[in-house]
C-alpha cells in the first residue's frame, strides 16, 4: 500500500482523507491496500493519481478482506491490465455507495471455492472498464455504468444489474479532477428512492 495499508485483521476507518500520487510495487495497492482478513471503512475519501507496477493502482483488496466505501472518489489511478482497482484472491468484498470511480479499470478475481464480490449502489463508474473472472460477481443498482451490463467483460453469470444508466455522467471538469455533476447530468434524481 503506497498510501495506506491495512492488514492482520485490522478494522481501520478513514474519513475525509485524501490519498494522492502514491506508488507501490510488490503487492500493489498504489493508493490503498487492504489484506489479511481486514475490514476497512472509507467515508468521504479521495483516492487519486496513484499507481502500481502490479495490480490495484488505486485500491487492492485481498485475503478475505472487505472494503466499504461511501461518498468517496476513486479517480485517475493506474496499473497494468487496466486494474485501477483490483479486488481478488481469495474471498474478498468491496461495497461502494454514493461513490464515483473514474478513469481506472476494475478487476475482480475469485479463487476456487472462495468468491470475490463487488456491489455498487447510487454510484458512478465511468471510463473504468470492469472485468470479472470466475468465482467473482458484481451487483449494480441505481448506478451509472459505462456500457451498462454489456460493458462488463468476463464471467458475469453470478452478477446482477438493475436500474442502470448508460449515459455520460456530465462531470463538471473531469480533466482537472472536478467530478461534481452539472445541472443536466442524468444521475441527478436518479438514485435509489429508498
C-alpha positions in Angstrom: 0.0 0.0 0.0 1.7 3.1 -1.2 -0.6 5.5 0.6 -2.3 3.3 3.2 -2.0 -0.3 4.3 -4.3 -2.4 6.5 -3.6 -6.0 7.4 -3.7 -8.7 10.0 -7.4 -8.5 11.0 -7.5 -4.7 11.4 -10.6 -2.5 11.1 -9.5 1.0 10.1 -11.9 3.8 9.5 -10.8 6.6 7.1 -12.9 9.7 7.0 -12.4 12.9 4.9 -8.9 11.8 3.8 -7.1 12.4 0.5 -4.7 9.7 -0.7 -2.9 11.1 -3.8 0.0 10.5 -6.1 1.4 7.4 -4.3 3.2 4.4 -5.9 3.6 0.8 -4.9 5.5 -2.2 -6.3 5.5 -5.7 -4.8 1.9 -6.4 -3.7 0.3 -3.5 -5.4 -2.3 -1.1 -4.0 -0.7 2.2 -5.0 -3.3 4.1 -3.0 -4.8 1.6 -0.6 -4.0 -2.0 0.2 -6.5 -3.9 2.4 -5.5 -7.5 3.2 -5.1 -10.1 5.9 -8.8 -10.5 6.8 -9.2 -6.8 7.4 -12.4 -4.7 7.2 -11.8 -1.1 6.1 -14.4 1.7 6.1 -14.0 4.7 3.9 -16.2 7.8 4.2 -15.7 10.9 2.0 -12.2 9.7 0.9 -10.5 10.7 -2.3 -8.1 8.2 -3.9 -6.5 10.0 -6.8 -3.5 9.7 -9.1 -2.0 6.6 -7.6 -0.2 3.8 -9.4 1.5 0.4 -9.1 3.6 -1.8 -11.2 1.4 -4.8 -10.4 -2.4 -4.7 -9.6 -4.6 -2.1 -8.0 -3.3 1.4 -8.8 -5.9 2.9 -6.5 -7.2 0.0 -4.4 -6.2 -3.6 -3.8 -8.4 -5.8 -1.6 -7.3 -9.4 -1.0 -7.1 -12.2 1.6 -10.7 -12.4 2.9 -10.8 -8.7 3.4 -13.7 -6.2 2.9 -13.7 -2.5 1.9 -16.9 -0.4 2.4 -16.7 3.0 0.8 -19.3 5.8 1.0 -19.3 9.2 -0.6 -15.8 8.6 -2.0 -14.0 9.3 -5.2 -11.6 6.9 -6.8 -10.1 8.8 -9.8 -7.3 8.5 -12.3 -5.5 5.5 -10.8 -3.4 3.2 -12.9 -1.8 -0.2 -13.1 -1.0 -2.9 -15.7 -4.0 -4.7 -17.2 -6.2 -1.6 -16.6 -6.7 -2.6 -13.0 -7.0 0.7 -11.2 -9.0 -1.2 -8.6 -8.1 -4.8 -8.0 -10.5 -7.0 -5.9 -9.4 -10.6 -5.5 -7.8 -13.6 -4.2 -9.5 -15.0 -2.2 -12.9 -14.3 -0.8 -12.7 -10.5 -0.7 -15.6 -8.0 -1.0 -16.0 -4.3 -1.9 -19.1 -2.2 -1.3 -19.5 1.2 -2.9 -22.4 3.5 -2.1 -22.6 7.1 -3.4 -19.1 6.7 -4.9 -17.6 7.9 -8.2 -15.0 5.7 -9.9 -13.4 7.3 -12.9 -10.6 6.6 -15.3 -9.2 3.4 -13.8 -10.4 -0.2 -14.5 -11.9 -2.6 -12.0 -10.7 -6.2 -12.0 -12.4 -8.9 -9.9 -10.8 -12.3 -9.3 -12.1 -15.1 -7.2 -10.2 -18.2 -6.1 -11.6 -21.7 -6.3 -14.4 -22.0 -3.8 -13.9 -18.5 -2.4 -15.9 -15.9 -4.1 -15.0 -12.3 -4.7 -17.8 -9.7 -5.0 -18.4 -6.0 -5.5 -21.6 -4.0 -5.1 -22.3 -0.6 -6.5 -25.3 1.4 -5.3 -26.1 5.1 -6.1 -22.6 5.2 -7.7 -20.9 6.2 -11.0 -18.4 4.0 -12.8 -17.1 5.9 -15.9 -14.0 5.3 -18.1 -13.3 2.3 -15.8 -13.9 -1.0 -17.6 -14.9 -3.9 -15.3 -13.7 -7.4 -15.8 -14.8 -10.4 -13.7 -13.1 -13.7 -13.6 -14.7 -17.0 -12.5 -15.8 -17.1 -8.8 -16.4 -13.4 -8.8 -19.6 -11.3 -9.2 -20.7 -7.7 -9.4 -24.1 -6.3 -8.3 -25.1 -2.9 -9.6 -28.2 -1.0 -8.6 -29.3 2.6 -9.2 -26.0 3.5 -10.7 -24.4 4.8 -13.8 -22.2 2.2 -15.5 -20.5 3.0 -18.8 -21.6 0.3 -21.3 -24.2 -1.0 -18.9 -24.3 -4.7 -18.3 -22.9 -5.4 -21.7 -19.9 -3.3 -20.8 -18.7 -5.8 -18.2 -16.4 -8.4 -19.6 -15.6 -11.9 -18.3 -17.8 -14.3 -16.3 -20.9 -12.4 -15.3 -23.0 -15.5 -14.6 -23.4 -14.6 -10.9 -23.8 -10.9 -11.4 -26.9 -8.7 -11.3 -27.8 -5.3 -12.8 -30.9 -3.2 -12.0 -31.8 0.5 -12.7 -28.5 1.0 -14.5 -27.9 4.2 -16.5 -25.5 4.1 -19.5 -25.0 7.7 -20.4 -22.3 10.3 -20.0 -22.5 11.5 -16.4 -21.5 15.0 -17.4 -18.9 15.8 -14.9 -18.1 19.5 -14.4 -14.4 19.1 -15.5 -13.0 15.5 -15.1 -9.8 16.5 -16.9 -8.9 18.8 -14.0 -10.3 16.3 -11.4 -13.6 18.0 -10.7 -16.1 15.1 -10.7 -19.1 17.1 -9.5 -22.1 16.9 -11.7 -23.5 19.5 -14.0 -27.2 20.5 -13.7 -28.0 18.4 -16.7 -26.4 15.2 -15.5 -28.6 12.1 -16.0 -27.5 11.0 -12.5 -29.4 13.8 -10.7 -32.6 12.5 -9.0 -31.8 9.0 -10.4 -30.7 7.3 -7.2 -32.3 4.7 -5.1 -35.6 6.2 -3.9 -35.4 4.2 -0.6 
